[in-house]
Amino acid sequence: MAERIANVSGQKVLLIDRRPHIGGNVYDYKDKNGITVQKYGIHAFHTDSKEIWDYLSLFTEWTDYHHQALAETSHGLVNFPVNLNTIDELFESDFAKDFSERLLNKFHEGGKISVADLQNDEDEVLRRGAEILYEELFKNYTMKQWGMSVDEVDPSVIARVPIYLNRQNRYFTDKYQGLPKEGYTAMLNKMLDNPLIEVRLNTDWNDIKDKVRYDKLFFTGSIDAFFNYKYGRLPYRSLRFDIQTLPQEHYQPMAQVNHPNHPTMTRSIEHKYLLDEKSRNTTVSFEYPEAFNGKNERYYPISQKENIDLYTQYLNEAKKYPNIWFFGRLGDYKYYNMDQAVGRALELYSEVFK
Ligand SMILES: Cc1cc2nc3c(=O)[nH]c(=O)nc-3n(C[C@H](O)[C@H](O)[C@H](O)COP(=O)(O)OP(=O)(O)OC[C@H]3O[C@@H](n4cnc5c(N)ncnc54)[C@H](O)[C@@H]3O)c2cc1C
């Protein structure tokens, strides 16, 4: 938004963040081994939108990184998300063959089905296979991620978990995929490279709101905090990242490994794979989901009816302020991938500055 306002509309922007760096959760930095570390967990860029890809390409070149992941199971590491290769890796060969054949006889090859549907199928072999996939890969991961028992998790979350009937080990199917060649922070610095944009870090809106004058305010923090929680607090899930440098060339076979049945950790990310960087050491971040407690960061809005109702109350409050707009993951209380966050900003810019 700051980039468009300065570069296209030629207006002055004050960009603030209470963190000590720009870029929010996509911020990355080079550590002492020359490895680019994505501080807030792995961020793989993917989009089907040519417009968004072309827009960001004004500020960066891209690598051809296509994200893949593995999951740790009682049968070792398997491809994730689940596809026919995962079935071969996880089950003993006779069962894997039978399971895959029945899947392909019943469903369209190349398509996807949900694990929840399969758990209720009339075919006993399909039900048994789905149950094992669910126990090995989904159940505990989902509970850790959301801090709830499986019964409490919004059923649509589990219903959406896909099994792909193909053998393509790619995480995303989007047309455009890659990583900014010099990292996200370099791309963002280019976006902000305009004397009309002043960046102030370590600055919380609450601390300066009575001291700055503005025509328009775009707020990407949490909407409940902006209104001083007058209707109550919007819940979020958070994460703790334990970033470690290890004295070995590699820790795991690829950038992302999920640990569904570890008691507390969900993922380990080995960063040197992302930009294909070489070092005798390696940097790995281990992710531990936790509740948002007011001291850590808000990462995931929790999409449950009562939370959306509360958010709607704030949105109605916001309508009283015609020169203030809320957007982004926290302002809209909606999980956005990076491309969606960018798309939302571009749309809002066109709407406001038409
Ligand atoms: C662990 C994790 C992994 C992800 N992986 C991917 C991925 O692989 N691919 C993908 O496309 N997307 C991924 N995402 C999503 C991606 O991070 C978001 O799409 C993107 O960060 C959204 O940007 P945003 O500006 O809405 O929010 P944010 O990045 O959260 O930025 C909001 C900023 O506002 C600041 N702020 C908040 N309140 C205040 C205040 N009162 N005063 C001053 N500053 C304030 C915050 O400090 C923060 O820097 C991931 C997200 C997480 C959490």
The ligand as an SDF file (V2000), in Angstrom:
LIG
                    3D

 53 58  0  0  0  0  0  0  0  0999 V2000
    4.2060  -19.4710   10.1770 C   0  0  0  0  0  0  0  0  0  0  0  0
    3.6470  -18.8540    8.9430 C   0  0  0  0  0  0  0  0  0  0  0  0
    3.9760  -19.3800    7.6980 C   0  0  0  0  0  0  0  0  0  0  0  0
    3.4610  -18.8270    6.5390 C   0  0  0  0  0  0  0  0  0  0  0  0
    3.8080  -19.3750    5.3390 N   0  0  0  0  0  0  0  0  0  0  0  0
    3.3120  -18.8490    4.2030 C   0  0  0  0  0  0  0  0  0  0  0  0
    3.6650  -19.4090    2.9300 C   0  0  0  0  0  0  0  0  0  0  0  0
    4.4160  -20.3880    2.8420 O   0  0  0  0  0  0  0  0  0  0  0  0
    3.1430  -18.8360    1.8220 N   0  0  0  0  0  0  0  0  0  0  0  0
    2.2940  -17.7580    1.8730 C   0  0  0  0  0  0  0  0  0  0  0  0
    1.8700  -17.2760    0.8210 O   0  0  0  0  0  0  0  0  0  0  0  0
    1.9600  -17.1920    3.0530 N   0  0  0  0  0  0  0  0  0  0  0  0
    2.4460  -17.7140    4.2230 C   0  0  0  0  0  0  0  0  0  0  0  0
    2.1150  -17.1450    5.4260 N   0  0  0  0  0  0  0  0  0  0  0  0
    1.2180  -15.9620    5.4440 C   0  0  0  0  0  0  0  0  0  0  0  0
    1.9760  -14.6180    5.3750 C   0  0  0  0  0  0  0  0  0  0  0  0
    2.8130  -14.4800    6.4980 O   0  0  0  0  0  0  0  0  0  0  0  0
    0.9330  -13.4950    5.3390 C   0  0  0  0  0  0  0  0  0  0  0  0
    0.1850  -13.5920    4.1560 O   0  0  0  0  0  0  0  0  0  0  0  0
    1.5200  -12.1100    5.3750 C   0  0  0  0  0  0  0  0  0  0  0  0
    2.4160  -11.9540    6.4290 O   0  0  0  0  0  0  0  0  0  0  0  0
    0.3640  -11.1400    5.5670 C   0  0  0  0  0  0  0  0  0  0  0  0
    0.8330   -9.8610    5.7180 O   0  0  0  0  0  0  0  0  0  0  0  0
    0.0700   -8.8300    6.6270 P   0  0  0  0  0  0  0  0  0  0  0  0
    0.6560   -7.4950    6.3310 O   0  0  0  0  0  0  0  0  0  0  0  0
   -1.3880   -9.0060    6.5340 O   0  0  0  0  0  0  0  0  0  0  0  0
    0.4090   -9.2260    8.1660 O   0  0  0  0  0  0  0  0  0  0  0  0
    1.7660   -9.2940    8.9860 P   0  0  0  0  0  0  0  0  0  0  0  0
    2.8650   -9.9010    8.2060 O   0  0  0  0  0  0  0  0  0  0  0  0
    1.4010   -9.9280   10.2990 O   0  0  0  0  0  0  0  0  0  0  0  0
    2.1490   -7.7700    9.2500 O   0  0  0  0  0  0  0  0  0  0  0  0
    1.4530   -6.9550   10.1520 C   0  0  0  0  0  0  0  0  0  0  0  0
    2.4570   -6.0240   10.7820 C   0  0  0  0  0  0  0  0  0  0  0  0
    1.7530   -5.0570   11.5650 O   0  0  0  0  0  0  0  0  0  0  0  0
    2.5340   -4.7860   12.7090 C   0  0  0  0  0  0  0  0  0  0  0  0
    1.6580   -4.2490   13.7610 N   0  0  0  0  0  0  0  0  0  0  0  0
    0.5800   -4.8540   14.3160 C   0  0  0  0  0  0  0  0  0  0  0  0
    0.0140   -4.0470   15.2360 N   0  0  0  0  0  0  0  0  0  0  0  0
    0.7540   -2.8950   15.2590 C   0  0  0  0  0  0  0  0  0  0  0  0
    0.6700   -1.6850   16.0000 C   0  0  0  0  0  0  0  0  0  0  0  0
   -0.2870   -1.4760   16.9230 N   0  0  0  0  0  0  0  0  0  0  0  0
    1.5760   -0.7120   15.7730 N   0  0  0  0  0  0  0  0  0  0  0  0
    2.5820   -0.9310   14.8500 C   0  0  0  0  0  0  0  0  0  0  0  0
    2.7050   -2.0460   14.1120 N   0  0  0  0  0  0  0  0  0  0  0  0
    1.7990   -3.0300   14.3230 C   0  0  0  0  0  0  0  0  0  0  0  0
    3.1220   -6.1350   13.0950 C   0  0  0  0  0  0  0  0  0  0  0  0
    4.2730   -5.9780   13.8970 O   0  0  0  0  0  0  0  0  0  0  0  0
    3.4380   -6.7420   11.7270 C   0  0  0  0  0  0  0  0  0  0  0  0
    4.7610   -6.4870   11.3390 O   0  0  0  0  0  0  0  0  0  0  0  0
    2.5940  -17.7120    6.6090 C   0  0  0  0  0  0  0  0  0  0  0  0
    2.2550  -17.1640    7.8570 C   0  0  0  0  0  0  0  0  0  0  0  0
    2.7570  -17.7400    9.0110 C   0  0  0  0  0  0  0  0  0  0  0  0
    2.3490  -17.1710   10.3570 C   0  0  0  0  0  0  0  0  0  0  0  0
  1  2  1  0
  2  3  1  0
  2 52  2  0
  3  4  2  0
  4  5  1  0
  4 50  1  0
  5  6  2  0
  6  7  1  0
  6 13  1  0
  7  8  2  0
  7  9  1  0
  9 10  1  0
 10 11  2  0
 10 12  1  0
 12 13  2  0
 13 14  1  0
 14 15  1  0
 14 50  1  0
 15 16  1  0
 16 17  1  0
 16 18  1  0
 18 19  1  0
 18 20  1  0
 20 21  1  0
 20 22  1  0
 22 23  1  0
 23 24  1  0
 24 25  2  0
 24 26  1  0
 24 27  1  0
 27 28  1  0
 28 29  2  0
 28 30  1  0
 28 31  1  0
 31 32  1  0
 32 33  1  0
 33 34  1  0
 33 48  1  0
 34 35  1  0
 35 36  1  0
 35 46  1  0
 36 37  1  0
 36 45  1  0
 37 38  2  0
 38 39  1  0
 39 40  1  0
 39 45  2  0
 40 41  1  0
 40 42  2  0
 42 43  1  0
 43 44  2  0
 44 45  1  0
 46 47  1  0
 46 48  1  0
 48 49  1  0
 50 51  2  0
 51 52  1  0
 52 53  1  0
M  END
$$$$
